[in-house]
Amino acid sequence: MLRRREPVPFAFIAEADQFRSNVTPPPRERPSASQLVGGWLIGLTVVAGLVGALIIGMPALSLDKSSADQTSATTHQSEASNGR
């Protein structure tokens, strides 16, 4: 089996603990008032869309009692069961 005499590439990643920097990143900028309001408006729009879709979709999800009673009261027979 061949051995490599040079170190494996990217071996320095394993030794990253030894090289710590004393440079601190700059502080994050605070969002402006217009950015805050824009974020709230986007969130409100998404929530309103979900609520609207739920309200519009509720009639399709509900069972209509009159149609449920009609389907249970009537029995469906095929033509094959008529004795033909």
Protein Blocks (a to p, Z undefined) as FASTA:
>chain_A
ZZdfbdcehklmmmmmmmccfbdcdddddddfklmmmmmmmmmmmmmmmmmmmmmmmmmm
pccfklmmmmmmpccddfklnoZZ
